[in-house]
Amino acid sequence: MRVKVYMPKKHEIYEKKSRDFVAKRVSKSISSILENVDSLVKKRDIKGILEYFTKEIDKKAYYLLSHDWMKQDTSLTEKIGFTFRLPGLKKGEERYTIYILMAYSKGLIIAPSSAHHPGDLERVIILTYPAKKGKRTYYYLNTAAHGYPVLFKEYLGVYDSLEEALKNCSFYFKPGDHAVGLVKDKELKTYEELKKNVFSLLGKYRIIRNLYQVAKNFFKKMGTEKETRELYTFYLILPEEFKENLDIDLDGYLERVVYLDSLLPDLRRRSTNSKQRRILSRLEKILWRTPIAEVPDEIGSLYKKAASEKLFSPDFLQKMREIQLYVNEILKRVSDLRKESFYDAEGYLEKKSIQKFSELSVSGKLTIPVGLEMLLKKPLYDWGYPEKDSTIGKVERVFFSISDVFYRAFQKLTITLSR
């Protein structure tokens, strides 16, 4: 499905400058890679070429494909949404995480060069609960600075489905701090009406009117004087499409994680064995705070230790083993897709399942697998369970959420003055 993006004209100008800055900086790195390949070809060093592709180019697939996508004119507004359905941690609760894949990072122009890079992933977390007449109540957690979810969920509404809920709001991207959020269409309309009324009132006072004009001229010189209400759209891949088109199914893995996690509190209370408590603590870290791509090795090692100690039920051990198997299957499928998109782009694009994403550009389609691969390098708490973060992470979330309030107030002021 397609969803709306609210991008004021000033942000579009900024985004173009940011994209061009990234493209210029990264081109030097790409040239270096090509020079190394050319050197190996001239030497006819077949072994060196294979090793270079395995150790360097293969690892930089995300970097290279994102850079190629970034060079396209469409990359300024084209984004790809990855939607995953997540089991809730409370009775009746369901969650969704919507990761947005972009062709380039939105670092500040004045920031260090390391803040800019091809490819970026940001997300919004949505929580839903049962409502009357088969509907569900939807809430959302926007992203504050540095990728931390805000502290308090905001009410989205009561709807029949996620798709219906998203039709009544717009995504917006915050330049400079790697954050994304949702804003309800009603709020945008109310905000516009409020600004008109305030400006009408202030316009009656000559001094204030002159000060406003000075501020407006300043922002005009900065190239940010225009703001339009034209809405862009981008394509959101729904959970069903991952299963049907890409043959990627996360349900088995996620259900077992939540099941094992539900057993941990009671096991801790009843446990008098120090070895068992250590295993339970390590298991919790693996389930929630270990990058998903590393889970099979980590939980496989823990499974062997837990089985040898004979401190857990066969069902508990079986669920641990199943998590390892499910994640291995997911990793293999994503790896296969990524290799196809990188080494056999034509064959990959000719697949009927990929052709179903007809609204995406060629570069966008090719970047889907590497985006998924990057997602699997994140821990599960980052996907949609912020309460499972470490203690330090929770403290940082509080700090950035509070500071985000003041930053947003300043941002809204600059937007208002630039009208």
C-alpha positions in Angstrom: 0.0 0.0 0.0 1.0 3.6 -0.4 1.2 6.0 2.5 1.6 9.7 2.7 4.7 11.7 3.6 4.5 15.3 4.9 7.6 17.1 3.5 7.6 20.9 3.7 9.3 22.6 0.8 12.1 23.7 3.1 12.8 20.1 4.0 12.9 19.1 0.4 15.5 21.7 -0.3 17.5 20.5 2.7 17.2 16.9 1.7 18.5 17.6 -1.8 21.5 19.4 -0.4 22.1 16.5 2.1 21.8 13.9 -0.7 24.1 15.7 -3.0 26.7 16.1 -0.2 26.5 12.3 0.6 26.8 11.4 -3.1 29.9 13.6 -3.6 31.6 12.2 -0.5 30.8 8.6 -1.2 31.9 8.7 -4.8 35.5 8.8 -3.6 35.1 5.6 -1.7 33.4 3.9 -4.7 36.3 5.0 -6.9 38.8 3.4 -4.5 36.9 0.1 -4.6 36.8 0.1 -8.4 40.5 0.9 -8.6 41.3 -2.1 -6.4 39.2 -4.4 -8.6 40.9 -2.9 -11.7 44.3 -3.5 -10.2 43.5 -7.2 -9.5 42.1 -7.7 -13.0 45.2 -6.3 -14.6 47.3 -8.7 -12.6 45.0 -11.6 -13.6 44.9 -12.4 -9.9 41.8 -14.7 -9.9 42.3 -15.7 -6.2 42.7 -12.1 -5.2 39.6 -11.1 -7.1 37.5 -13.8 -5.4 38.9 -12.9 -1.9 38.2 -9.2 -2.5 34.6 -9.9 -3.5 34.1 -12.1 -0.5 35.8 -10.0 2.1 35.2 -6.5 0.8 32.5 -6.0 -1.9 30.1 -8.7 -0.6 30.2 -7.0 2.9 29.6 -3.6 1.3 26.6 -4.6 -0.7 24.3 -2.4 1.3 26.7 0.5 0.9 27.1 0.0 -2.9 23.5 -0.6 -3.8 22.3 2.3 -1.6 24.8 4.6 -3.3 23.5 3.5 -6.7 19.9 4.1 -5.6 20.9 7.5 -4.1 22.1 8.7 -7.5 18.6 8.3 -9.0 16.4 11.4 -9.2 13.6 9.5 -7.5 15.7 8.9 -4.4 14.8 12.3 -2.9 11.3 11.1 -2.2 11.3 7.4 -2.8 11.3 5.4 0.4 10.4 1.7 1.2 8.5 0.8 4.3 9.0 -2.6 5.9 6.1 -3.6 8.1 6.3 -6.4 10.5 3.6 -7.7 12.8 4.9 -8.4 16.3 3.2 -10.3 19.2 2.3 -8.1 22.1 3.6 -8.6 25.7 0.1 -8.0 27.3 -3.2 -9.8 26.8 -4.8 -8.7 23.6 -1.9 -6.5 22.6 -0.5 -6.6 19.1 2.4 -4.5 17.8 3.8 -3.4 14.4 7.1 -2.0 13.5 7.4 0.1 10.4 11.0 0.5 9.3 11.7 3.0 6.5 14.5 2.3 4.1 16.0 5.4 2.5 18.8 5.8 -0.1 20.9 8.0 2.1 21.4 9.2 5.7 20.0 12.6 6.7 22.9 13.9 8.7 23.3 17.6 9.3 25.2 19.4 6.6 27.4 20.9 9.3 28.0 17.6 11.0 31.1 15.5 10.7 31.4 13.5 7.4 30.8 10.3 9.4 27.2 11.4 9.9 26.5 11.0 6.2 26.4 7.7 4.5 24.4 5.8 1.8 21.3 3.9 3.2 19.4 4.6 6.3 16.8 2.8 8.4 14.3 4.4 10.8 11.2 3.1 12.4 7.8 3.9 14.0 6.3 1.5 16.5 2.5 0.9 16.6 0.6 -0.8 19.4 -3.0 -2.0 19.1 -5.6 -3.3 21.6 -9.1 -4.8 21.2 -12.0 -2.4 20.9 -15.7 -2.7 20.4 -17.3 -4.4 17.4 -14.2 -6.2 16.3 -12.2 -3.0 15.8 -8.9 -2.2 17.5 -7.5 0.9 19.2 -4.2 2.1 17.7 -1.4 4.0 19.4 2.1 4.9 18.1 5.5 5.7 19.3 7.5 8.1 17.2 11.2 8.2 17.1 13.0 10.8 19.1 16.7 11.8 18.5 19.2 9.2 17.7 16.6 6.5 17.1 15.2 6.2 20.6 11.4 5.9 20.8 9.5 8.6 22.7 8.5 7.8 26.2 4.7 8.0 25.9 2.5 6.5 23.2 0.1 8.8 21.3 -3.5 7.9 20.4 -4.1 7.3 16.7 -7.7 6.1 16.7 -10.0 3.1 16.5 -10.0 1.3 13.1 -10.7 -2.0 11.4 -7.1 -2.5 10.3 -3.6 -1.0 10.3 -4.1 0.0 6.6 -7.2 2.1 7.6 -5.3 3.7 10.5 -2.4 4.7 8.2 -4.8 6.3 5.7 -5.6 9.0 8.4 -2.1 10.1 9.1 1.2 11.0 7.4 4.8 10.1 8.0 7.3 12.9 8.4 11.1 12.7 8.5 13.1 15.0 10.8 16.2 16.3 9.0 19.4 16.0 10.9 18.7 13.6 13.7 17.8 10.3 12.0 14.2 10.2 13.3 10.8 9.5 11.8 7.3 10.0 13.0 3.6 9.9 12.3 1.3 13.0 12.4 -2.5 12.7 12.2 -4.1 14.6 9.3 -6.5 16.3 11.8 -3.5 17.7 13.7 -2.0 19.2 10.5 -5.3 20.9 9.6 -5.7 22.2 13.2 -2.1 23.5 13.2 -2.6 25.3 9.9 -5.8 27.0 11.2 -4.1 28.0 14.5 -1.2 29.6 12.7 -3.6 31.6 10.5 -5.5 32.9 13.5 -2.3 33.8 15.4 -0.8 35.6 12.4 -4.0 37.5 11.8 -4.0 38.7 15.4 -0.3 39.6 15.6 -0.6 41.3 12.2 -2.6 44.1 13.9 0.5 45.2 15.9 3.0 47.1 13.8 6.1 46.3 15.9 5.4 42.5 16.0 4.6 42.6 12.3 7.9 44.2 11.5 9.8 41.7 13.7 8.0 38.8 11.9 9.0 40.2 8.5 12.7 40.5 9.6 12.7 36.8 10.7 10.9 35.8 7.6 13.5 37.5 5.4 16.3 35.8 7.3 14.9 32.3 6.6 14.2 33.3 3.0 18.0 34.0 2.6 18.6 30.5 4.1 16.6 29.0 1.2 13.9 27.7 3.5 11.1 30.3 2.9 8.7 28.0 1.1 6.5 25.3 2.6 3.9 23.4 0.6 1.2 21.1 1.7 1.8 18.8 -1.2 2.0 15.2 0.1 4.4 12.7 -1.3 3.7 9.0 -1.0 5.9 5.9 -0.6 5.4 2.2 -0.8 4.8 0.2 2.4 5.4 -3.5 2.2 2.9 -5.2 4.4 3.5 -8.4 6.6 1.5 -10.5 4.2 3.7 -9.4 1.2 6.9 -10.6 3.0 5.4 -14.0 3.3 3.7 -14.3 -0.1 6.3 -12.4 -2.3 9.6 -12.9 -0.5 8.8 -16.1 1.4 10.0 -14.6 4.7 8.0 -15.6 7.8 9.0 -14.3 11.2 6.0 -15.5 13.1 7.5 -18.8 14.4 10.6 -17.0 15.7 8.7 -14.1 17.3 6.1 -16.4 19.0 8.8 -18.5 20.7 10.7 -15.5 21.9 7.5 -14.1 23.6 6.6 -17.5 25.0 10.1 -18.1 26.5 10.1 -14.5 27.9 6.8 -15.1 29.6 8.3 -18.1 31.5 11.4 -16.2 32.8 9.9 -14.3 35.7 8.4 -17.4 37.4 11.5 -19.4 36.8 13.7 -16.7 38.4 11.4 -16.6 41.4 11.5 -20.3 42.0 15.1 -20.9 41.1 17.6 -21.6 43.9 20.4 -22.7 41.5 23.0 -20.0 40.6 23.8 -21.8 37.3 20.2 -21.7 36.3 19.8 -18.0 37.1 22.9 -17.2 35.0 21.5 -19.2 32.1 18.1 -17.3 32.4 19.9 -13.9 32.5 21.9 -14.8 29.4 18.9 -16.1 27.6 17.0 -12.9 28.2 19.9 -10.9 26.7 20.0 -13.2 23.7 16.2 -13.0 23.1 16.0 -9.2 23.3 19.4 -7.4 23.1 21.5 -9.6 20.8 21.4 -8.7 17.1 19.0 -11.2 15.4 21.7 -12.3 13.0 23.8 -13.5 16.0 21.0 -15.3 17.8 21.5 -18.8 16.2 25.1 -19.1 17.4 24.5 -17.5 20.8 21.4 -19.5 21.6 22.9 -22.7 20.2 25.8 -22.4 22.6 23.4 -21.7 25.5 21.2 -24.6 24.5 24.0 -27.1 24.8 25.0 -25.7 28.2 21.4 -25.7 29.5 20.8 -29.3 28.2 23.9 -30.6 29.8 23.0 -29.1 33.2 19.5 -30.7 33.1 17.9 -27.7 34.8 15.1 -27.1 32.4 12.1 -28.9 31.0 12.2 -30.6 27.6 9.6 -28.1 26.3 11.7 -25.2 27.4 14.8 -26.6 25.7 12.8 -27.4 22.6 11.6 -23.8 22.2 15.2 -22.6 22.5 16.3 -25.0 19.8 13.3 -24.0 17.5 14.4 -20.3 17.8 17.8 -21.2 16.5 16.2 -23.2 13.5 13.7 -20.4 12.7 16.3 -17.6 12.6 18.7 -19.7 10.6 16.0 -20.2 8.0 15.2 -16.5 7.9 18.9 -15.6 7.6 19.4 -18.0 4.7 16.4 -16.7 2.8 17.5 -13.1 3.1 21.1 -14.0 2.2 19.9 -15.8 -0.9 17.8 -12.8 -1.9 20.6 -10.4 -1.3 23.1 -12.5 -3.4 20.6 -12.7 -6.2 20.0 -8.9 -6.2 23.7 -8.1 -6.1 25.2 -10.8 -8.4 22.3 -11.6 -10.7 20.2 -8.4 -10.8 18.5 -9.2 -14.0 17.3 -12.6 -12.8 16.2 -11.2 -9.5 14.2 -8.4 -11.2 12.5 -10.9 -13.5 11.1 -12.9 -10.7 7.3 -12.6 -10.5 7.4 -12.1 -6.8 9.7 -9.0 -7.2 7.7 -7.7 -10.2 4.7 -7.4 -7.8 6.5 -4.4 -6.3 5.8 -2.6 -9.5 5.6 0.8 -7.8 9.2 0.8 -6.8 12.1 1.9 -9.0 14.7 -0.7 -10.2 17.2 0.6 -7.6 14.6 0.4 -4.9 13.7 -3.2 -5.7 17.4 -4.2 -5.7 18.0 -2.6 -2.3 15.1 -4.5 -0.5 17.3 -7.6 0.4 20.2 -5.6 1.7 17.8 -3.5 3.8 16.4 -6.7 5.3 19.9 -7.9 6.0 20.6 -4.7 7.9 17.4 -5.1 9.9 18.6 -8.5 11.0 21.7 -6.9 12.5 19.5 -5.1 15.0 18.3 -6.6 18.3 14.7 -7.4 18.7 14.1 -4.7 21.4 15.0 -2.1 18.7 12.3 -3.5 16.4 9.4 -2.9 18.7 10.1 -3.7 22.4 11.8 -0.6 23.9 11.0 -1.8 27.5 13.4 -4.8 26.9 16.4 -2.5 26.3 19.3 -2.5 28.8 19.2 -0.1 31.8 21.7 2.2 30.1 19.5 2.2 27.0 16.4 3.1 29.0 18.2 6.0 30.7 19.4 7.3 27.3 15.9 7.0 25.9 14.6 9.2 28.7 17.3 11.8 28.0 16.8 12.0 24.3 13.0 11.9 24.6 13.1 14.9 26.9 15.6 16.8 24.8 13.5 16.0 21.8 10.6 18.0 23.2 12.6 21.2 23.2 14.2 20.5 19.8 10.7 20.0 18.3 9.4 23.2 19.8 12.3 25.1 18.2 11.8 23.3 14.9 8.1 24.3 14.8 9.0 27.9 15.6 11.4 28.0 12.6 8.8 26.4 10.4 6.2 29.0 11.5 8.5 31.9 10.9 9.5 30.7 7.5 6.0 30.9 6.2 
